[in-house]
Every structure is written in structure tokens, then in C-alpha cells.
Amino acid sequence: RYTTGRMLLTIEPWPNNPVLVGFSMGGGIGVAWSSGIGGEGHSGTTDSMVLAVLSVGVRLSIPLTRRSRLLIATNVGVTLPEIRVRFDGEDVAAYGRPLFDILLGIEWGFGTLSPQQ
């Protein structure tokens, strides 16, 4: 299992366009934990670790109404250190390099989000 929290700085180089394109970079922390069940001469272990998360991304924000926008974003990043899963002393899986996520959401503002026409 894995959870992360990140802070991203986003730059929108063309803020007066109706459709906003943004570029982001940032980081945060992640926590990974697992619990194994042993059998047939193997023992199960429980482990957890705290990681650094670094990422960059791109976002697209499309106006729906004067106060709402459709948000589509994607980020790619890495965890430091890489998460490794071992079985019987051998690495059998790795996680966090690369780390990839997609976001689909609605932005809503108390003021006007769309540029005046």
C-alpha cells in the first residue's frame, strides 16, 4: 500500500487564454507499507518506509461556466528511495520509478475563473 502528499508549483504562461495550459513541478512525502504472510518454510514480515516524492506535470483547464473549469492533469515523478519488494531474499518487484498519475476534476471559484471576453 502506498499514499503520498505533494505540493506542486504551477506556472500558466498564457493566463488570458480561455483554455489554460499549465506546467508544474514539486515534491512531497510518501509512505509505503506492506504485510506479508509466510508459508512452507517462509516467514511473513511487515514493513513500512517514508519516501521523498519528486514530480513534474502538465495540466489543461477548459472553461465550463464563468465559475467552473474542467481540469485534466498528469504528473510523472520518482520516489526516493525506490520501493523494492523481496521474496526469499530476491527482488521480485519495484515501485515508484516512474510514478505516474492522471487527474480529472472540476475547478470551481467564488469569483470568475474564465477570462472576460
TITI-506670 format. One record per residue: x, y, z of N, C-alpha, C in turn. Coordinates in steps of 0.1 Angstrom, whole numbers, plus 5000, padded with zeros to 4 digits. Last residue first. Layout:
BEGIN
XYZXYZXYZ...
This chain:
BEGIN
485653824780485653824765485353964761487553754808486553834802486753834787488553414816488853554813487653624806486953234843487253244829487553394825486353254870487553184866487953204851485153494892485053444878486453384875484953364925484853474916484853414902484953124936483953214942483853334933485352844914485852954921484753044926486452514907485252604910485752724918487352254886487852374894486652464895487051914886486352034883486952144892489251654870488451724881487751854876491451404868490351464861489451524872494851314866493751374874492751434865497151054867496251134859495151184868500550964874499150974878498451074868503450764881502650834871501150844876506750714887505450724894504650814884509150484871508550614874507250604882509350424903510250474893509850424879507650304921508050444923508950504913508649974928507550064927508150204928509449634920509849764924508749864921509849284928509049394923509649524928511649104938510649054928509849164922514849044949513949144945512949094935515348774973515448824959514448944957514748674998516048744996516248804982512148584996513248484998514648554995511348864980510748734984511948644985510849214982511749104982510948974987510249514966509649404973510549284971511249854969511549724964510849614973511050184960510450084968510749944962513750414959512850324952512350224961513950674985514450574976513350494969512150854962513550834967513450794981510150824933510250814948511750794951509351044906510050934912509950934927506851124881507851154891508551034896504451304863505351194863506451224873500951394860502251414866503151284864498351564844499151444845500451474851494951674842496351694846497051554846492251874836492851744832494351764834489352024846490752014848491251874844486952254837487252114836488752104837485652524857486552474846486752324848483452784867483952644867484752614855482353034864482953004877483452854877481253054838482153164843482853124856481752704827480952824830481852934835483952574816482652514815481652624817487252604802486052664808484752584806489852384811488952424800487652484806493152334815491952374823491052444812495752094818494852164809493552204816499052044829497652054831496952134821501951844836501251934827499751934830504751804859503451764852503051874843507051624881506751734871505451694864508151534914507351524902507351644894509351334941509651454932508851434919509151234973508451224960508751354953510751034998510651164992509951144978509250815022509950845010509850985006509250575048508850715044509850745032508050245051509050335049508550475045507549915066507050045062508250135060506549575070507549675068506849805064506349245082505649375080506649485079506648915069507149035076506249155073506448555071505948685067506448795075508848305063508148385073507648515067508747985049508948125047508248205058507947715050509347755053509747895051505147745042506047655036507547695038504548105045504147965044505147875039503648435055504548335052503948195051502448735043502048615050503048505046503349085048503448955041502948835050502449405044502449295054502349165046503549745039503149615035503149515046503750085029503749985040503149855034504950415024504650275018504650175030504450745020504550645030504150515023505951055008505050935006505350835017506051405004506451285011505451175008507051614977506351584989506951464996507151854950507551734957506751714970507251994917507151994931507551864937505852164889506952084895506852094910503852214859504052214874505252134877502252424836503352334838503652334853499152464819500052494830501052384831496852634799497852524799498852564810493452714796494752734802495652614802491452864773491852734777493252754783491353144770490253074776490652934781494353324780493653234770492453174777495753464799494553524793493853444783498053324807496853334816495653394810500253144797499353224789498053244797501753004815502453104808501453194799501252904846500452914834500953034826502852694868503052814860502152804848502652554900502152554886502352694880504152354923504152494918503752484904502652124945503152154932503052304929503151894971502852034968503452064954501751584979502651664972502151804971501551274995501051414996502151494989500650934992501551044990500851174992500750584999500050704999501050824998500450234994501250354992500350474993500849885000500050005000500950125000
